[in-house]
Amino acid sequence: MMMQATPLAAFGFFLFATCNAAFAQSWPTKSVKVIVPNTAGSGVDIVGRAVAQRFQEAFGQPFVVENRPGAGTTTGIAAAASSSPDGYTILFATAAMTTTPVTMARLSYDVGRDLAGIAPIVNTPLILVTPAGRYRDVGDFVTKAKAAPGAFNYAVIGYGAAAHFASERFAMAAGYKAQMVSFRGTNEALTEILAGRMEFFFTPATAAQELIRDKQVDALAATSRKRLSDMPAVPTTEEAGYKDSDFDFWVGLLVPRQTPRPIIETLHAQTMKIMQLKEFREQMAKTGGEVMDALTPAQFDDFVKNEIERNRAIAKAAGIEAK
């Protein structure tokens, strides 16, 4: 027997829907904190600031970037996850948020429980960079790495971060061993490459673009599935002959899990508009990033969940243990 809604229930639903719509229309009424869990000038910082600026123009309120680096990006992610879900804290995170749940045994947050996805925005493939003039090409690098087992050191931004996984995935594919050295931020790691104290670093393309153009570091290969439009001379790791070595480094937008649905939908709609802007796409391309295919918030949540499971399999194969 089909139950009919009572007038009171119908009125309640109408009131709820009306309040939600009004809430979305009035938000934001004050400045919004934009947490970037990486250092200023890093790849995710460049993307975050570009989007935040356009949010500010669209919504008429300040979107203030706050860099919170540290502990493989978990410091900033934890700050966002524990923030009030009122729409006044948003987070720009990367693929690192799908590696740290695998490698850090005692996180203060759970990605699926505490964060809600808005959209993946830009894929900024990792580039294998080395000190200028040290290696002819990626093949020469691999040959010398194999000849000195465990002697090569490589930079990562915290244990279990995306560069850690990309480095180990490539090392497994190429058949060499190397030692990890952890840094607080991308700029610190690139400084060590410039000084010649690190042998290699899988860096976001956005962060190293100018250094590569100025020939201050050498770009040997990209972890993307196809060559970057702005770096056509740089082969992919798979093109270079190393099967199963690809690794995407994406940047996405998230909010605390209980953020009101109308705000999530408003942020998603505006993000989709920004991603279609020709000037935004060109800006990202100039720094090595490529705008990703559109996903709904629910699809992005599923994407993050699947990425965590994929990285769990990589960690097992590479012997990366949770600490």
Residue frames relative to the residue before (quaternion, step in Angstrom):
aa qw qx qy qz dx dy dz
M 1.0000 0.0000 0.0000 0.0000 0.00 0.00 0.00
M 0.3598 -0.7525 0.5106 0.2086 3.58 -0.72 1.04
M 0.3228 -0.7447 0.5561 0.1788 3.57 -0.87 1.01
Q 0.2978 -0.7462 0.5712 0.1682 3.55 -1.03 0.82
A 0.4939 -0.6546 0.4814 0.3094 3.56 -1.02 0.81
T 0.4203 -0.6896 0.5285 0.2617 3.55 -1.01 0.84
P 0.6391 -0.5232 0.3820 0.4146 3.59 -1.17 0.43
L 0.6402 0.5346 -0.3298 0.4422 3.60 1.04 -0.77
A 0.6585 0.4996 -0.3057 0.4727 3.58 0.99 -0.88
A 0.6448 0.5223 -0.3192 0.4578 3.56 0.97 -0.84
F 0.6491 0.5116 -0.3122 0.4684 3.56 1.01 -0.84
G 0.6329 0.5424 -0.3230 0.4481 3.56 1.05 -0.84
F 0.6567 0.5007 -0.3083 0.4723 3.57 0.95 -0.87
F 0.6396 0.5274 -0.3167 0.4610 3.58 0.99 -0.87
L 0.6585 0.5117 -0.3044 0.4603 3.57 0.95 -0.91
F 0.6428 0.5299 -0.3120 0.4568 3.59 0.99 -0.91
A 0.6810 0.4902 -0.2849 0.4635 3.55 0.88 -0.99
T 0.6543 0.5218 -0.3071 0.4531 3.57 0.99 -0.86
C 0.6594 0.5077 -0.3011 0.4657 3.58 0.99 -0.89
N 0.6393 0.5298 -0.3204 0.4561 3.57 1.01 -0.86
A 0.6616 0.5055 -0.3034 0.4633 3.56 0.94 -0.93
A 0.6573 0.5065 -0.3072 0.4658 3.58 0.96 -0.87
F 0.6263 0.5470 -0.3274 0.4487 3.58 1.06 -0.85
A 0.6702 0.5004 -0.2953 0.4617 3.57 0.92 -0.94
Q 0.6638 0.5113 -0.3048 0.4527 3.57 1.01 -0.81
S 0.7045 0.4622 -0.2690 0.4665 3.60 1.05 -0.71
W 0.6244 0.5414 -0.3443 0.4456 3.60 1.15 -0.51
P 0.6382 -0.2651 -0.7226 -0.0184 1.58 -1.89 1.68
T 0.2945 -0.7551 0.5601 0.1713 3.56 -1.16 0.61
K 0.7600 0.1889 -0.1384 0.6063 3.58 1.32 0.08
S 0.7249 -0.4365 0.2955 0.4434 3.57 -1.27 0.04
V 0.2843 -0.7468 0.5837 0.1442 3.56 -1.18 0.70
K 0.3521 -0.7290 0.5494 0.2068 3.57 -0.89 0.97
V 0.1452 -0.7816 0.6048 0.0478 3.55 -0.88 1.04
I 0.1435 -0.8171 0.5548 0.0631 3.60 -0.28 1.23
V 0.0601 -0.7508 0.6578 0.0035 3.52 -0.94 1.06
P 0.2662 -0.8209 0.4850 0.1416 3.63 -0.39 1.18
N 0.6184 0.4863 -0.3342 0.5189 3.56 1.21 0.63
T 0.6411 -0.5471 0.3769 0.3843 3.55 -1.25 0.33
A 0.6204 -0.5220 0.4311 0.3959 3.55 -1.30 0.42
G 0.7781 0.3168 -0.2526 0.4801 3.55 -0.97 0.90
S 0.5267 0.6201 -0.4149 0.4074 3.57 1.28 -0.14
G 0.7146 -0.4609 0.3053 0.4286 3.58 -1.27 0.24
V 0.6909 0.4604 -0.2893 0.4764 3.59 0.83 -0.92
D 0.6054 0.5526 -0.3555 0.4490 3.61 1.09 -0.63
I 0.6368 0.5276 -0.3245 0.4590 3.58 0.99 -0.83
V 0.6711 0.4806 -0.2915 0.4835 3.58 0.93 -0.92
G 0.6657 0.5286 -0.3056 0.4289 3.57 0.85 -0.98
R 0.6841 0.4815 -0.2880 0.4661 3.57 0.90 -0.89
A 0.6275 0.5398 -0.3373 0.4484 3.59 1.05 -0.74
V 0.6891 0.4538 -0.2764 0.4928 3.59 0.96 -0.87
A 0.6406 0.5410 -0.3277 0.4353 3.60 0.94 -0.88
Q 0.6246 0.5416 -0.3362 0.4510 3.57 1.02 -0.78
R 0.6951 0.4604 -0.2729 0.4799 3.57 0.96 -0.86
F 0.5714 0.5463 -0.3798 0.4804 3.61 1.15 -0.51
Q 0.6528 0.5309 -0.3085 0.4437 3.56 0.92 -0.95
E 0.6606 0.4961 -0.2978 0.4783 3.56 0.99 -0.84
A 0.6992 0.4828 -0.2772 0.4486 3.60 0.95 -0.84
F 0.7886 0.3525 -0.1633 0.4767 3.59 0.91 -0.93
G 0.4189 -0.7528 0.4364 0.2595 3.60 1.23 -0.20
Q 0.6537 0.4308 -0.3314 0.5265 3.58 1.19 0.51
P 0.5802 -0.5930 0.4126 0.3761 3.62 -1.12 0.53
F 0.1192 -0.7255 0.6726 0.0835 3.57 -1.10 0.79
V 0.1139 -0.8589 0.4992 -0.0111 3.53 -0.06 1.41
V 0.3075 -0.7701 0.5345 0.1634 3.57 -0.56 1.19
E 0.0587 -0.7733 0.6313 -0.0031 3.53 -0.96 1.00
N 0.2346 -0.7828 0.5631 0.1232 3.58 -0.46 1.19
R 0.0124 0.7977 -0.5995 0.0642 3.56 -0.75 1.14
P 0.0481 0.8406 -0.5375 0.0466 3.63 0.49 1.15
G 0.4871 0.6848 -0.4799 0.2521 3.53 -1.33 0.12
A 0.8553 0.1342 -0.1142 0.4872 3.54 -1.27 0.63
G 0.6912 -0.5046 0.2877 0.4300 3.56 0.81 1.02
T 0.6747 -0.5027 0.2300 0.4892 3.57 1.19 0.82
T 0.5032 0.6842 -0.4270 0.3104 3.64 1.19 -0.13
T 0.5464 0.6129 -0.4047 0.4025 3.62 1.17 -0.47
G 0.7179 0.4369 -0.2482 0.4818 3.56 0.82 -1.00
I 0.6414 0.5218 -0.3307 0.4549 3.59 0.98 -0.80
A 0.6381 0.5230 -0.3232 0.4636 3.59 1.01 -0.81
A 0.6319 0.5323 -0.3308 0.4560 3.58 1.01 -0.79
A 0.6717 0.4835 -0.2957 0.4771 3.58 0.97 -0.83
A 0.6658 0.5291 -0.3055 0.4283 3.57 0.91 -0.94
S 0.7324 0.4108 -0.2287 0.4924 3.59 1.10 -0.68
S 0.4788 0.6791 -0.4300 0.3531 3.59 1.29 0.04
S 0.6218 -0.5291 0.4202 0.3960 3.53 -1.25 0.42
P 0.3649 -0.7542 0.5037 0.2106 3.63 -0.80 0.97
D 0.3256 0.7801 -0.4690 0.2557 3.56 0.79 1.05
G 0.6193 -0.5707 0.3418 0.4170 3.56 1.27 0.16
Y 0.6600 0.5261 -0.3081 0.4390 3.57 1.25 -0.07
T 0.6809 0.3101 -0.3059 0.5887 3.54 1.26 0.57
I 0.0219 0.7743 -0.6317 0.0308 3.55 -0.85 1.02
L 0.2675 -0.7827 0.5528 0.1017 3.57 -1.19 0.59
F 0.1553 -0.7279 0.6579 0.1149 3.52 -1.04 0.86
A 0.0428 0.8104 -0.5787 0.0802 3.57 -0.47 1.19
T 0.3671 -0.7336 0.5386 0.1923 3.53 -1.31 0.28
A 0.7558 -0.3485 0.2962 0.4685 3.52 -1.35 -0.20
A 0.5104 0.6515 -0.4159 0.3769 3.59 1.23 -0.34
M 0.6231 0.5525 -0.3542 0.4254 3.60 1.10 -0.56
T 0.6730 0.4516 -0.2987 0.5039 3.59 1.29 -0.14
T 0.6414 0.4844 -0.3372 0.4902 3.58 1.28 0.04
T 0.6572 0.5444 -0.3260 0.4068 3.59 0.93 -0.83
P 0.6060 0.5361 -0.3944 0.4357 3.69 0.98 -0.47
V 0.6499 0.5092 -0.3021 0.4766 3.57 1.25 -0.47
T 0.7921 0.3635 -0.1515 0.4664 3.57 1.01 -0.84
M 0.7155 0.3746 -0.2508 0.5337 3.59 1.21 -0.23
A 0.3564 -0.7969 0.4566 0.1716 3.53 -0.46 1.26
R 0.8098 0.2441 -0.1055 0.5230 3.59 1.05 -0.64
L 0.0801 0.7928 -0.5940 0.1102 3.56 0.47 1.17
S 0.4557 -0.6959 0.4871 0.2660 3.57 -1.08 0.72
Y 0.7453 0.3024 -0.1789 0.5667 3.58 1.29 -0.08
D 0.2599 -0.7041 0.6302 0.1989 3.52 -1.38 0.24
V 0.4978 -0.6989 0.4200 0.2956 3.58 -0.60 1.14
G 0.7191 0.4562 -0.2598 0.4553 3.59 0.80 -0.99
R 0.7009 0.4762 -0.2628 0.4615 3.56 1.05 -0.78
D 0.8126 0.3494 -0.1286 0.4484 3.57 0.90 -0.97
L 0.7703 0.2985 -0.1741 0.5359 3.61 1.19 -0.29
A 0.1902 -0.7629 0.6098 0.1003 3.55 -1.15 0.72
G 0.4124 -0.7335 0.4881 0.2315 3.54 -0.86 0.93
I 0.2685 -0.7072 0.6263 0.1882 3.53 -1.25 0.60
A 0.7200 -0.3472 0.2538 0.5447 3.58 0.73 -1.09
P 0.4037 -0.6145 0.5938 0.3269 3.56 -1.24 0.43
I 0.2496 -0.8244 0.4971 0.1048 3.59 -0.82 0.91
V 0.8242 -0.0150 0.0833 0.5599 3.55 0.62 -1.13
N 0.2304 -0.7173 0.6351 0.1705 3.53 -1.12 0.71
T 0.0399 -0.7937 0.6069 -0.0142 3.55 -0.64 1.15
P 0.2808 -0.8089 0.4886 0.1676 3.58 0.18 1.26
L 0.4680 -0.6596 0.5116 0.2902 3.54 -1.14 0.62
I 0.2187 -0.7719 0.5893 0.0951 3.53 -1.02 0.89
L 0.3654 -0.7029 0.5671 0.2255 3.56 -0.91 0.93
V 0.0140 0.8082 -0.5864 0.0521 3.59 -0.38 1.26
T 0.1002 -0.7775 0.6206 0.0157 3.52 -1.19 0.76
P 0.6642 -0.4786 0.3591 0.4480 3.63 -1.19 0.26
A 0.5972 -0.6120 0.3869 0.3451 3.58 -0.97 0.89
G 0.8573 0.1794 -0.1457 0.4601 3.54 -0.96 0.97
R 0.5204 0.6742 -0.4122 0.3236 3.61 1.19 -0.06
Y 0.8015 0.1249 -0.0526 0.5825 3.62 1.03 -0.75
R 0.5272 -0.6462 0.4534 0.3147 3.56 -1.08 0.77
D 0.7683 -0.1455 0.1573 0.6031 3.53 0.95 -0.97
V 0.7342 -0.4190 0.2794 0.4553 3.57 -1.28 -0.02
G 0.6116 0.5550 -0.3507 0.4415 3.58 1.10 -0.64
D 0.6432 0.5121 -0.3070 0.4794 3.58 1.02 -0.83
F 0.6214 0.5427 -0.3257 0.4619 3.58 1.04 -0.82
V 0.6860 0.4819 -0.2883 0.4627 3.59 0.82 -0.99
T 0.6285 0.5438 -0.3350 0.4440 3.61 0.95 -0.83
K 0.7053 0.4533 -0.2633 0.4772 3.58 0.90 -0.93
A 0.6147 0.5341 -0.3487 0.4641 3.59 1.11 -0.63
K 0.6508 0.5107 -0.3069 0.4706 3.59 1.02 -0.81
A 0.6666 0.5207 -0.2974 0.4428 3.57 1.07 -0.74
A 0.7608 0.2541 -0.1543 0.5769 3.58 1.26 -0.31
P 0.1340 -0.8506 0.5033 0.0729 3.61 0.55 1.17
G 0.8535 0.1162 -0.1163 0.4945 3.55 -0.77 1.10
A 0.5703 0.6239 -0.3779 0.3777 3.61 1.23 -0.11
F 0.6262 0.5305 -0.3425 0.4573 3.59 1.14 -0.55
N 0.1612 -0.7674 0.6098 0.1152 3.56 -1.04 0.78
Y 0.1113 -0.8023 0.5849 0.0426 3.55 -1.08 0.72
A 0.4612 -0.7067 0.4830 0.2335 3.54 -1.15 0.74
V 0.0140 0.7513 -0.6597 -0.0118 3.54 -1.20 0.67
I 0.4030 -0.6770 0.5510 0.2750 3.55 -1.27 0.36
G 0.8158 -0.1229 0.0302 0.5643 3.54 0.38 1.26
Y 0.5711 -0.5941 0.4535 0.3394 3.54 -1.12 0.75
G 0.8225 0.2299 -0.1784 0.4886 3.57 -0.88 0.95
A 0.4702 0.6707 -0.4521 0.3531 3.60 1.24 0.10
A 0.7346 -0.4412 0.2808 0.4324 3.57 -1.29 0.25
A 0.6536 0.5165 -0.3207 0.4509 3.60 0.94 -0.85
H 0.5894 0.5604 -0.3572 0.4593 3.59 1.14 -0.61
F 0.6885 0.4707 -0.2767 0.4774 3.58 0.86 -0.97
A 0.6567 0.5064 -0.3195 0.4585 3.59 0.91 -0.87
S 0.6448 0.5305 -0.3155 0.4508 3.59 1.00 -0.84
E 0.7049 0.4551 -0.2678 0.4736 3.55 0.88 -0.95
R 0.6161 0.5385 -0.3476 0.4578 3.59 1.06 -0.71
F 0.6743 0.4730 -0.2974 0.4828 3.59 0.96 -0.85
A 0.6370 0.5345 -0.3335 0.4443 3.61 0.96 -0.82
M 0.6381 0.5106 -0.3261 0.4752 3.59 1.02 -0.77
A 0.6724 0.5046 -0.2946 0.4545 3.58 0.94 -0.92
A 0.7392 0.4163 -0.2201 0.4815 3.58 1.02 -0.85
G 0.4445 -0.7439 0.4127 0.2805 3.58 1.23 -0.36
Y 0.5939 0.5287 -0.4092 0.4475 3.59 0.92 0.85
K 0.3492 -0.7040 0.5753 0.2270 3.56 -1.35 0.22
A 0.0205 0.7928 -0.6085 0.0290 3.59 -1.10 0.74
Q 0.4414 -0.6999 0.5075 0.2405 3.55 -1.29 0.43
M 0.3724 -0.7429 0.5225 0.1907 3.56 -0.91 0.99
V 0.0516 -0.7477 0.6608 0.0393 3.57 -1.15 0.75
S 0.2592 -0.8107 0.5118 0.1168 3.58 -0.62 1.14
F 0.1025 -0.7788 0.6177 0.0379 3.54 -1.09 0.87
R 0.6003 -0.6018 0.4019 0.3406 3.56 -1.24 0.45
G 0.8262 0.0236 0.0267 0.5622 3.56 1.04 -0.74
T 0.6895 -0.4970 0.3485 0.3952 3.55 -1.32 0.38
N 0.6565 0.5293 -0.3243 0.4285 3.59 0.91 -0.87
E 0.6226 0.5307 -0.3376 0.4657 3.59 1.06 -0.76
A 0.6648 0.5076 -0.3039 0.4561 3.57 0.91 -0.93
L 0.6673 0.4930 -0.3053 0.4674 3.60 0.93 -0.84
T 0.5922 0.5620 -0.3580 0.4531 3.59 1.11 -0.65
E 0.6594 0.5034 -0.3010 0.4702 3.58 1.03 -0.82
I 0.6172 0.5161 -0.3411 0.4861 3.60 1.11 -0.63
L 0.6392 0.5318 -0.3164 0.4566 3.58 0.96 -0.89
A 0.7059 0.4571 -0.2490 0.4804 3.56 1.02 -0.87
G 0.4726 -0.7030 0.4199 0.3258 3.59 1.27 -0.21
R 0.4918 0.6792 -0.4225 0.3440 3.58 1.25 0.26
M 0.7079 0.3147 -0.2325 0.5881 3.59 1.30 -0.25
E 0.4643 -0.6903 0.4785 0.2809 3.57 -1.01 0.76
F 0.8149 -0.1163 0.0953 0.5597 3.59 0.95 -0.78
F 0.0861 -0.7673 0.6351 0.0214 3.51 -1.34 0.45
F 0.2596 -0.7196 0.6212 0.1698 3.57 -0.93 0.92
T 0.0098 -0.8437 0.5320 -0.0708 3.54 -0.03 1.35
P 0.5536 -0.5578 0.4747 0.3963 3.60 -1.14 0.49
A 0.5546 -0.6421 0.4162 0.3269 3.57 -0.90 0.92
T 0.6141 0.5822 -0.3453 0.4058 3.58 1.04 -0.80
A 0.7041 0.4907 -0.2722 0.4352 3.58 0.98 -0.81
A 0.7773 0.3698 -0.1730 0.4786 3.59 1.07 -0.71
Q 0.3545 0.7879 -0.4627 0.1986 3.59 1.28 -0.08
E 0.7101 0.4575 -0.2773 0.4578 3.60 0.76 -1.00
L 0.6312 0.5336 -0.3322 0.4544 3.59 1.01 -0.78
I 0.6493 0.5090 -0.3048 0.4759 3.56 1.06 -0.81
R 0.6572 0.5150 -0.3082 0.4558 3.59 0.93 -0.90
D 0.7231 0.4291 -0.2332 0.4885 3.56 1.03 -0.86
K 0.4220 -0.7437 0.4213 0.3023 3.57 1.38 0.12
Q 0.3504 0.7293 -0.5063 0.2985 3.56 1.09 0.76
V 0.7438 0.1038 -0.1091 0.6512 3.56 1.33 -0.35
D 0.4036 -0.6982 0.5306 0.2609 3.57 -1.22 0.41
A 0.2390 -0.7392 0.6133 0.1425 3.57 -1.01 0.88
L 0.1779 -0.8353 0.5158 0.0669 3.58 -0.41 1.24
A 0.7993 -0.1109 0.1108 0.5801 3.61 1.03 -0.72
A 0.2984 -0.7297 0.5871 0.1837 3.54 -1.32 0.41
T 0.4514 -0.7082 0.4778 0.2576 3.59 -1.07 0.73
S 0.4693 0.6923 -0.4319 0.3375 3.58 1.28 0.00
R 0.5837 -0.5924 0.4299 0.3515 3.57 -1.31 0.30
K 0.7707 0.1254 -0.1059 0.6156 3.58 1.26 -0.30
R 0.6421 -0.5376 0.3748 0.3977 3.57 -1.21 0.45
L 0.4963 -0.6450 0.4901 0.3121 3.55 -1.12 0.69
S 0.5418 -0.6478 0.4309 0.3179 3.55 -0.98 0.89
D 0.7214 0.4245 -0.2475 0.4879 3.59 1.10 -0.64
M 0.7382 0.2733 -0.2012 0.5830 3.61 1.31 -0.03
P 0.0067 0.8688 -0.4951 -0.0010 3.61 0.74 0.98
A 0.6535 0.5287 -0.3183 0.4383 3.60 1.16 -0.48
V 0.6272 0.5343 -0.3352 0.4569 3.59 1.26 -0.31
P 0.3153 -0.7708 0.5178 0.1957 3.63 -0.54 1.09
T 0.4952 -0.5884 0.5189 0.3731 3.55 -1.26 0.25
T 0.6343 -0.5361 0.3865 0.4011 3.58 -1.21 0.43
E 0.6609 0.4975 -0.3144 0.4658 3.58 1.06 -0.69
E 0.5988 0.5475 -0.3492 0.4688 3.58 1.09 -0.68
A 0.6687 0.5119 -0.2865 0.4569 3.54 1.09 -0.79
G 0.6457 -0.5761 0.2944 0.4056 3.55 1.31 0.01
Y 0.6049 0.5588 -0.3527 0.4444 3.59 1.26 0.20
K 0.2510 -0.8197 0.5039 0.1057 3.53 0.01 1.37
D 0.8374 0.1480 -0.1476 0.5051 3.57 -1.16 0.78
S 0.4837 0.6615 -0.4415 0.3655 3.57 0.95 0.88
D 0.4587 0.6931 -0.4493 0.3276 3.60 1.26 0.00
F 0.0556 0.7804 -0.6206 0.0527 3.57 -1.19 0.62
D 0.2510 -0.7840 0.5531 0.1280 3.59 -0.64 1.14
F 0.1372 -0.7595 0.6317 0.0726 3.54 -1.07 0.83
W 0.0026 -0.8432 0.5351 -0.0516 3.55 0.04 1.32
V 0.2627 -0.7187 0.6196 0.1746 3.52 -1.35 0.39
G 0.0241 0.8213 -0.5676 0.0517 3.58 -0.79 1.01
L 0.4239 -0.6900 0.5366 0.2372 3.53 -1.34 0.32
L 0.0235 0.7940 -0.6048 0.0578 3.56 -0.92 1.01
V 0.1856 -0.7518 0.6204 0.1243 3.54 -1.36 0.23
P 0.6506 -0.4662 0.3865 0.4583 3.61 -1.20 0.17
R 0.6505 -0.6079 0.3037 0.3393 3.57 -0.93 1.00
Q 0.7650 0.3898 -0.2165 0.4647 3.62 0.84 -0.87
T 0.2873 0.7531 -0.5329 0.2575 3.59 1.18 0.41
P 0.5612 -0.6321 0.4027 0.3512 3.65 -0.82 0.92
R 0.5855 -0.6329 0.3934 0.3193 3.53 -0.95 0.96
P 0.6422 0.5270 -0.3584 0.4259 3.64 0.87 -0.75
I 0.6396 0.5084 -0.3326 0.4709 3.60 1.05 -0.68
I 0.6146 0.5378 -0.3407 0.4657 3.58 1.01 -0.79
E 0.6881 0.4809 -0.2848 0.4627 3.57 0.89 -0.92
T 0.6305 0.5296 -0.3265 0.4640 3.58 1.07 -0.75
L 0.6620 0.4943 -0.2972 0.4786 3.58 0.95 -0.89
H 0.6450 0.5216 -0.3242 0.4548 3.57 0.99 -0.83
A 0.6613 0.5146 -0.3132 0.4469 3.59 0.87 -0.94
Q 0.6854 0.4739 -0.2904 0.4703 3.59 0.94 -0.87
T 0.6132 0.5445 -0.3426 0.4585 3.57 1.09 -0.70
M 0.6352 0.5262 -0.3264 0.4615 3.58 1.00 -0.82
K 0.6352 0.5250 -0.3282 0.4617 3.59 1.01 -0.76
I 0.6575 0.5147 -0.3056 0.4576 3.57 0.95 -0.94
M 0.6684 0.5253 -0.3014 0.4318 3.57 0.93 -0.91
Q 0.6832 0.4757 -0.2870 0.4739 3.60 1.18 -0.47
L 0.5029 0.6641 -0.4257 0.3534 3.59 1.26 -0.22
K 0.4919 -0.6726 0.4698 0.2915 3.57 -0.82 1.00
E 0.6703 0.5093 -0.3091 0.4425 3.59 0.90 -0.89
F 0.6348 0.5151 -0.3309 0.4713 3.60 1.08 -0.70
R 0.6520 0.5117 -0.3149 0.4624 3.58 0.93 -0.89
E 0.6622 0.4958 -0.3054 0.4715 3.58 0.99 -0.82
Q 0.6241 0.5408 -0.3289 0.4580 3.57 1.05 -0.79
M 0.6740 0.4809 -0.2944 0.4772 3.57 0.94 -0.88
A 0.6416 0.5356 -0.3262 0.4416 3.61 0.97 -0.83
K 0.6452 0.5374 -0.3203 0.4385 3.58 1.00 -0.80
T 0.7379 0.3591 -0.2188 0.5279 3.58 1.17 -0.47
G 0.6620 -0.5610 0.2896 0.4039 3.57 1.23 0.45
G 0.5995 0.5780 -0.3593 0.4212 3.59 1.24 0.11
E 0.1728 -0.7691 0.6059 0.1072 3.54 -1.20 0.57
V 0.4698 -0.6847 0.4812 0.2808 3.57 -0.80 1.03
M 0.3928 -0.7550 0.4877 0.1945 3.55 -0.88 1.03
D 0.6287 -0.5040 0.4217 0.4159 3.55 -1.31 0.20
A 0.5514 -0.6359 0.4328 0.3231 3.57 -1.09 0.74
L 0.0263 -0.7635 0.6452 0.0106 3.55 -1.08 0.86
T 0.4748 -0.6203 0.5301 0.3300 3.57 -1.19 0.52
P 0.6682 -0.4753 0.3567 0.4476 3.62 -1.20 0.24
A 0.6573 0.5059 -0.3176 0.4595 3.63 0.94 -0.81
Q 0.6510 0.5072 -0.3126 0.4703 3.57 1.00 -0.79
F 0.6336 0.5187 -0.3321 0.4682 3.58 1.04 -0.73
D 0.6095 0.5409 -0.3458 0.4652 3.60 1.02 -0.75
D 0.6695 0.4871 -0.2946 0.4772 3.60 0.94 -0.88
F 0.6157 0.5564 -0.3319 0.4485 3.56 1.04 -0.81
V 0.6642 0.5004 -0.2969 0.4693 3.59 0.90 -0.95
K 0.6373 0.5318 -0.3198 0.4569 3.58 0.96 -0.88
N 0.6826 0.4861 -0.2835 0.4662 3.60 0.92 -0.92
E 0.6278 0.5371 -0.3331 0.4543 3.58 1.06 -0.73
I 0.6202 0.5387 -0.3409 0.4570 3.59 1.02 -0.77
E 0.6777 0.4860 -0.2959 0.4658 3.58 0.93 -0.87
R 0.6202 0.5287 -0.3439 0.4664 3.61 1.03 -0.71
N 0.6925 0.4748 -0.2798 0.4655 3.56 0.93 -0.90
R 0.5619 0.5720 -0.3854 0.4567 3.56 1.18 -0.46
A 0.6571 0.5022 -0.2996 0.4757 3.57 1.04 -0.81
I 0.6326 0.5203 -0.3303 0.4690 3.60 1.03 -0.78
A 0.6483 0.5318 -0.3171 0.4430 3.58 0.93 -0.90
K 0.6480 0.5189 -0.3164 0.4591 3.55 0.98 -0.85
A 0.6829 0.4952 -0.2824 0.4568 3.57 0.92 -0.90
A 0.7348 0.4201 -0.2181 0.4858 3.57 1.04 -0.85
G 0.4515 -0.7006 0.4453 0.3271 3.58 1.25 -0.21
I 0.3696 0.7051 -0.5112 0.3239 3.58 1.15 0.64
E 0.1650 -0.8335 0.5249 0.0496 3.57 -0.42 1.23
A 0.5282 -0.6059 0.4905 0.3366 3.53 -1.22 0.56
K 0.1130 -0.7966 0.5927 0.0366 3.57 -0.97 0.90
